[in-house]
Amino acid sequence: MTGPFLRVAVRLAAVCAVGLGLVLPAGADNSGKPMTFEWGVTYDNIPAIFADGEFTPETPAALRTFLARNINSTRDRIIYFNSLGGDLGAGMEVGKIIRRAELNSGVARNTRDPGQANTIDLDHNSRVYPGHCVSACSLAFLGGVKREVKPGSIYAVHQVSMNCIDKDKALSRYPWVELPNVNYCPELNEALTMMQVANGVVVEYVRSMGVDPIFLAEMSKAEPDTINTLPEEKLREYKIIFEYRTESWEYKTDTQGQLFLQYLQGDQWRQDKVEIYCDRTGAPRLFLWLVHDVARSTGPIDGARIVELANKGLSAAWQLDAQTPDGFADVRRIALQPYEIINPPRLTELGNVALTVDLSPRFLDVMSGATRFQILTTEPDVNSRDGFSLITINLDRDKLSGIVRFCK
């Protein structure tokens, strides 16, 4: 079957989809507005694109233009969607653009919905709030290399239906679709063929994005004028939310047979490393050696700039198990003292950033009661009011306690 027919079938399915009758999520105030793109910065100084509005045939070209004019080569770029859907073909084309650009994707918005005044972000100062991604947006979202649906956000699908089309209105928006009658209602066989071809294209697209096509069966669980919101367990089951990521804590031995604790944090772009070891040249002391892979920050900030910032001062931040009384994450921060920085930040032969920190008693007290631990520059970087994050660690307190006991 030739390409032009495939394009007609998919576009026609998009024209015939009932979209305006959807039961809209709370805060869905962008209905009928063409999608716009703008840059923002989220937690950990990660550049983000916020896409808000509905998909139209012009949306893919708008995204290409936006990316071409806003060059930022940082590997961790993410595009957050807040959209009720729109044109099916445009949604899939946007997904392909996202994958070629190696962007991550998420469902969130960069402004708090006035109707949800009590909504908070779970991560301290993450600067993103719940959004919605429905219909065509659910397909565009799959283009992300890493995909996340922020807590409180909605990812939903619905059936596609075939209705009669007003030819004049259709031609004004989809001039490439050939419709023989002013009010065109396809015969049953013709409609089934169109829908089968369109569904085949969608299945092929979904599979190419590494997602289990069986999730498309979720579309049949909602009528065309309602939506089926997928819970987190379904999103994970179908690999709709996905991250290629390795994170591990392991005891290792060096060439002299000395035990140390190694933490690795990696994804498709980088691998940061921490090694905690015992120095017994005098009284036993624990040191933390950190290597930050600058592959995540090769755009507006590079290794030399990170070293420059880090040498002006370093801080540690940590998140406790319990939340604050008002429901926010309990995140605290201290500045490192000069005597705690054993080897100051420097560039390695590979262009990464390395430093060594003395795990003083106050450090160990902090880490023993924390769930997450972060080392960042005290001075803000160019993209954020916060310092540049060298690493954010999900702590394994049992293994940490083990290396502490070993060093006594």
Secondary structure as the mmCIF struct_conf table of DSSP 4:
data_model
#
loop_
_struct_conf.conf_type_id
_struct_conf.id
_struct_conf.beg_label_comp_id
_struct_conf.beg_label_asym_id
_struct_conf.beg_label_seq_id
_struct_conf.end_label_comp_id
_struct_conf.end_label_asym_id
_struct_conf.end_label_seq_id
HELX_RH_AL_P HELX_RH_AL_P1 GLY A 3 CYS A 16
BEND BEND1 ALA A 17 ALA A 17
TURN_TY1_P TURN_TY1_P1 LEU A 20 GLY A 21
BEND BEND2 LEU A 22 LEU A 22
HELX_LH_PP_P HELX_LH_PP_P1 LEU A 24 PRO A 25
TURN_TY1_P TURN_TY1_P2 ALA A 26 GLY A 27
TURN_TY1_P TURN_TY1_P3 SER A 31 GLY A 32
HELX_LH_PP_P HELX_LH_PP_P2 LYS A 33 LYS A 33
STRN STRN1 PRO A 34 PRO A 34
HELX_LH_PP_P HELX_LH_PP_P3 MET A 35 MET A 35
STRN STRN2 THR A 36 THR A 42
HELX_RH_3T_P HELX_RH_3T_P1 TYR A 43 ASN A 45
STRN STRN3 ILE A 46 ASP A 52
BEND BEND3 GLY A 53 GLY A 53
STRN STRN4 GLU A 54 PHE A 55
TURN_TY1_P TURN_TY1_P4 PRO A 57 GLU A 58
HELX_RH_AL_P HELX_RH_AL_P2 THR A 59 ARG A 69
BEND BEND4 ASN A 70 ASN A 70
TURN_TY1_P TURN_TY1_P5 ARG A 75 ASP A 76
STRN STRN5 ILE A 78 ASN A 82
STRN STRN6 SER A 83 SER A 83
STRN STRN7 GLY A 86 GLY A 86
HELX_RH_AL_P HELX_RH_AL_P3 LEU A 88 ARG A 100
TURN_TY1_P TURN_TY1_P6 ALA A 101 GLU A 102
STRN STRN8 ASN A 104 VAL A 107
STRN STRN9 ARG A 109 ARG A 109
BEND BEND5 ASN A 110 THR A 111
HELX_RH_3T_P HELX_RH_3T_P2 PRO A 114 GLN A 116
TURN_TY1_P TURN_TY1_P7 ALA A 117 ASN A 118
BEND BEND6 LEU A 122 ASP A 123
TURN_TY1_P TURN_TY1_P8 HIS A 124 ASN A 125
STRN STRN10 TYR A 129 TYR A 129
STRN STRN11 HIS A 132 VAL A 134
TURN_TY1_P TURN_TY1_P9 SER A 135 SER A 135
HELX_RH_AL_P HELX_RH_AL_P4 ALA A 136 ALA A 140
HELX_RH_3T_P HELX_RH_3T_P3 PHE A 141 GLY A 143
BEND BEND7 VAL A 145 LYS A 146
STRN STRN12 ARG A 147 VAL A 149
TURN_TY1_P TURN_TY1_P10 PRO A 151 GLY A 152
STRN STRN13 ILE A 154 VAL A 157
STRN STRN14 ILE A 165 ASP A 166
HELX_RH_AL_P HELX_RH_AL_P5 LYS A 167 ARG A 173
TURN_TY1_P TURN_TY1_P11 PRO A 175 TRP A 176
BEND BEND8 VAL A 177 VAL A 177
BEND BEND9 PRO A 180 VAL A 182
STRN STRN15 ASN A 183 TYR A 184
HELX_RH_AL_P HELX_RH_AL_P6 LEU A 188 SER A 208
TURN_TY1_P TURN_TY1_P12 MET A 209 GLY A 210
HELX_RH_3T_P HELX_RH_3T_P4 PRO A 213 LYS A 221
BEND BEND10 ALA A 222 ALA A 222
TURN_TY1_P TURN_TY1_P13 PRO A 224 ASP A 225
BEND BEND11 THR A 226 THR A 226
STRN STRN16 ASN A 228 THR A 229
HELX_LH_PP_P HELX_LH_PP_P4 LEU A 230 PRO A 231
HELX_RH_AL_P HELX_RH_AL_P7 GLU A 232 GLU A 237
TURN_TY1_P TURN_TY1_P14 TYR A 238 LYS A 239
BEND BEND12 ILE A 240 ILE A 241
STRN STRN17 PHE A 242 PHE A 242
STRN STRN18 ARG A 245 THR A 253
TURN_TY1_P TURN_TY1_P15 THR A 255 GLN A 256
STRN STRN19 LEU A 259 ASP A 267
BEND BEND13 GLN A 268 TRP A 269
STRN STRN20 GLN A 271 ASP A 279
BEND BEND14 THR A 281 ALA A 283
STRN STRN21 ARG A 285 HIS A 292
HELX_RH_3T_P HELX_RH_3T_P5 VAL A 294 SER A 297
BEND BEND15 GLY A 299 ILE A 301
HELX_RH_AL_P HELX_RH_AL_P8 GLY A 303 ALA A 310
TURN_TY1_P TURN_TY1_P16 ASN A 311 LYS A 312
STRN STRN22 LEU A 314 GLN A 323
HELX_LH_PP_P HELX_LH_PP_P5 THR A 324 THR A 324
TURN_TY1_P TURN_TY1_P17 PRO A 325 ASP A 326
BEND BEND16 GLY A 327 PHE A 328
STRN STRN23 ALA A 329 ALA A 335
HELX_LH_PP_P HELX_LH_PP_P6 LEU A 336 GLN A 337
HELX_RH_3T_P HELX_RH_3T_P6 PRO A 338 GLU A 340
STRN STRN24 ILE A 341 LEU A 347
TURN_TY1_P TURN_TY1_P18 GLU A 349 LEU A 350
BEND BEND17 GLY A 351 GLY A 351
STRN STRN25 VAL A 353 ASP A 358
HELX_RH_AL_P HELX_RH_AL_P9 PRO A 361 SER A 368
TURN_TY1_P TURN_TY1_P19 GLY A 369 GLY A 369
STRN STRN26 ALA A 370 PRO A 380
TURN_TY1_P TURN_TY1_P20 VAL A 382 ASN A 383
BEND BEND18 ARG A 385 ASP A 386
STRN STRN27 GLY A 387 ASN A 394
HELX_RH_AL_P HELX_RH_AL_P10 ARG A 397 PHE A 406
TURN_TY1_P TURN_TY1_P21 CYS A 407 CYS A 407
#
